[in-house]
């Protein structure tokens, strides 16, 4: 049996020495854990600072909170996708509500600039037009459009007659024209998506066109942010560039081909047609709303959606694209793979 030196044997038999060694080991472990925790907290703080700095840089350049916009976009996309795939009538209700909010925003913005726009007939018309597109026939849908326009005109005339404020005929006529523009711009264009979703596999076409438009918007934003130098339409929307448009075309063509083959059972080359048509309509819609906002002297229609502005600021590229998607459905769906 091997034994240690007398000093070692004495220390081994000393309870105080054993306790001292345990304290040292415990203290060493505690120090290591504290150091690891401090290092982790330092890394988290540094990552948070980098995150905030990146977000502030993007906000300074674009005026948008990118990460808030991503969060809102994910929630909205999940709601739309779930309603389209599982409960179509829920998508219709969602579309009615979104169209009504867009009409509300635009009406309030016009009222703030001195336009005499009546909110009640505008909201009634929005609900009637979008609702009829899904729950009733094509004839009823078109009838709801004309009845809504007549309702808006009559309401404005009656309100103006009772006001007796000396407003000149040119101003009254201008208010009526602008008032009739709202239901044609927001609910009528939005109703095209409801007409589309009623078709055979229409929900897949709605998903496809929304996918291409969102991808195009995102690619234009990212490419323009990274490489944008040449302004696309500086007098209308200074933030848009030709480089951003080129990025939107390239990425949306890839998305269009994928959507055509995987979702719509169409030949791959139809995806190029779908992508180019939707990029064109989305760009025109975006520039069109920018013209309206520039004329009104505002940056966003509202601040309801963090990182996005208002509801209408997110619908600008989608509204005209819904009409184009409906036309593409009628032209291209006969080419579907049996």
N, C-alpha and C positions, 0 to 999 in steps of 0.2 A: 504494500500500500504506500503510495507516494503522498507525502505531506509537504506543506509549504514551510517557509521559515517561521520561527517563533513569532516574528512581528506580524506576518500575514495571518497566522492562526489566531493571534490575539485580536486582530481587526475583524476576522471572520466571526469571531465569537462575541463581538461587541455590537449590541443592538443599535447603539447610537450611530455606529459607522454604517450599518445597513440602512438606517433611516436617512442618513446624509446622502448615501448613494442614490436612494429612491428620489429624494428631493432634487438632486442634480439632474437625474434622468427626466423627472417630471418637468422641471424648469426648462430643460433643453427642448422637450416636445412642445411645451407651451410657447416657447420663443419661436420655434419653427412654424407652428400654426399661426401665431400672430404675424410673423413675417409673410407667410403665404396669403393671409387675409389682407394685409396691407398692400401686398403686390397686386392681388386681384382687384381691390378697390381702386388702386391707382390706374390699372388697365381699364376698368369700367369708366372712371372719370375721364381718362384720355379719349376713350371711344366716344363718350357722350359729347365731349368738347369738339371732336372731329365731326360728329354727326350734326351738332348745332352749327358749326362753322360752314359745313357744306350746305345745309338748309338755308342759312342766311345768305350765302353767296347766290344760291339759286333764286331766292326771294328777291334779292337786290336786282338780279338781272331780268327776271321774268315777272316779278310781282306776285308770285304764287308760292304757297307753302306746299312743296312737293310731297312731303310725307303725309300731311293731312289729306291732300288730294288722293294719294294712293289708297289710304284707308277708306275714304268715302267711296272711291271707285270700286273697291273690292266688295263692300257691303251692297252697293247698288247692283253690281254685276251678279252677285249671288241671288238677290231678290228677283231680278229679271229672269235669270236662267232657271231658277226653281219654278217660277210661275209658268214659264213657257213649256217646260218639260212635263210638269205634273198637273197644273190647274190653269187652263187657258183663261177661264173667266176671271181668275185673280190677276192675270196679266192685263186683261181689259180694264178692270177696276184701277189697277196701278196706272195704266195709260191715261184714263180719264182724270185721275188725280194730278198726274204730272202735267197734262195739258192745261188743266185749270190753274195750276200754280204758275205755269209759263204765261198764261193770259193775264193773271193777276199782276205779275211782275211788269209786263210790258205796259199794261194799262196804267199802273201807278207811275211808271217812269214817264209816260206821255203826259199824264196829269200834272206831274211836277214841272213840266215844261210849258204849262198853260193850255194844253189841249183839253177840250171838253169831251172826255170819253166816259161813257156810263158803264160802271163795273157790273151791275146786275145782269143786263142783257148779254154782256160779253161772257160771263160765267155760265149763264143758262145755255148760250149758243155752244160753248166749248163742250159741255156735258152732252148736249143733244147730238152734236156732230160726231164726236168720238164714240159715244155709246151706240149710236145707230149703225156705225161701221161694223160693229161686232155682233150686236144682238138682232139686227134687222136686215132687210134685203137691201140690195144696191139702190133700188128706187127710193126707199125710205131714207137711205143715207144721203142721196143727192137732194131729196126734198128737205131734209133737215138743214142742209147748207143754205139753200135759198130762203127758207123760212127764218133761219137765224139772222141772215143779212137783212131781211125785211124788218124783223123785230128790232134790230139795232137801229136802223134808220128811223122807224116810226117812234121809237122811244126817244131818240135824240131830238126829233122835231117837236114832239109834245113837251119835252122838258124845256126846250128853247122857247117855245111859245109861252109857257107859263113863267119863264124867267123875266122876260121883258127888260133885258139889260142893254138893249141897243146894239147888240152884236151885229156886225154887217154880214150880208149874205155870203160873201166870199169866205169869211171865217167859219160860218156855219157849214157851208159845203165842204170846206177843208176838213173840219172835224168829222163829218160823216164819212168822207173818203178814208181817213185814217182809221176810223172806227170799224169800217168794213174790211180794212186790210188785216186787222188782228186775227179774226177767225179764219181767214184764208191762209195766213202765215203759220199760225200755231195749230189749232185743232184740225183743220182740214188736212194739212200735211201729215200730222201725227196719225190721223185716221187711216192713212194708207197702210201703216203697219198693222192695224187691226183688220183691214180688208185682206192683207197678205196672210195673216195668221189663221184666217178662216179657210184658206185653201188646203188642198191635200199636201201634207208635209210642210204646210206654211210656217209652222213654228221653227223648222230647221232653216228655212230661208231667212226668217227674222234673226235667228242666232247668227247665221252666216254674214248677213249684211252688217249687223252690229259689231261682229268680230272684226270685219275688214275695216270699218270706219274707226273703231277704237284703236286698232293697230296702226292705222294711218295717222291718226292724231298723235298717238304716243311716239311713233317714229319721227314724225315731223318735229315734235317738241324736242326730242333727244338729239336728233341730228342737227337741228337749228341751233340748239344750245352749245353743241360741241364744235360745229364747223361753220355755222351761219355767218356769212359776210355780206352777201348780195341780197338786198331787200326785194321781196316779192311785190308788195304794194305799199310803199312807205307812207303814202297819204291816207291810206285806209287802216292798215294794221302794221305798224313799224316793226313788230316783233317777228313777223313771218319772213322767211328767206327762201330763196330758190334751192339752197342746199337742203333745207328742211323738207321742201316739196319733193326733191329727188329721193331723199331717204324714205319718205312716206310711200312713194311709188314702188321702190324696190322691195320694201318689207311687206307692203300690202299685196303685191303680186304673189309673193310666197304664201301669204295667208289666204289669198283668194284661191290659189291652186289647191291648197290643203282643204279648204272648205268645200270646193267643188267636188273633189274626189272622195273625201271622207264623210261629208255631211249630205251633199246633194246628189250623189251618184251621177255626176256629170263628167264629160271628158275633161281632161286636165286643162286644155287650152281655153275652156270657157272661164276658168278661174282668172285668167289674164283679163278677159273682157269685163268680168264682174269687178275686179280690183280697179282697173282704170276708170270705169264708169263711176264707181263709188268714191274714188279719190277726187275725181273732178267735182262731183256733187257736194262732197264734204268740204272741199276747199271753197267752192262758191258759197255754200251756206255759212261757213265761218267768216268769210269776207263780207257777206251780206249783213250778218248781225253786227260785225264791227262797224259797218257804215251807219247802221241805226244808232249804235251807241255813240259813235263820234258825232252824229247829228244831235243827239240828246246831251252830249257833253258829259258822259259818264264812262267809267271804266268797266263796271260790272252791273248787271241788272239788279242784283241784290247781293247779300252776303250770307245767304242761308246755308250754302254748302262750303265748308272750310276747304280752302285750297282750290276751289272751282269758281266761286262767285255765286251766281244764281242758277236756278233751274234752267232758264233759257240759255244761259252761257254754256251749258252742257248739251242742250238740244240743237245748237246752231248747225252743227254738221250732220246731225241725225235726221232732222226734219226733211230736208230735200232729198236725202239719201233714201228715205222710206219710199218716196214716190219712184225713184230710180229702181229700187229693189223690186217693187211691184211690177214695173215694166220688164225688168230682167226675168222675173219669174215667168211671165207670159211668153217671152221670146225664147228662153233657154230651157225651160222645164220639159218641153217635148223631146229634147235631146238626151234625156235621162237614160241611164243604162237599165235595161229591162231586168 
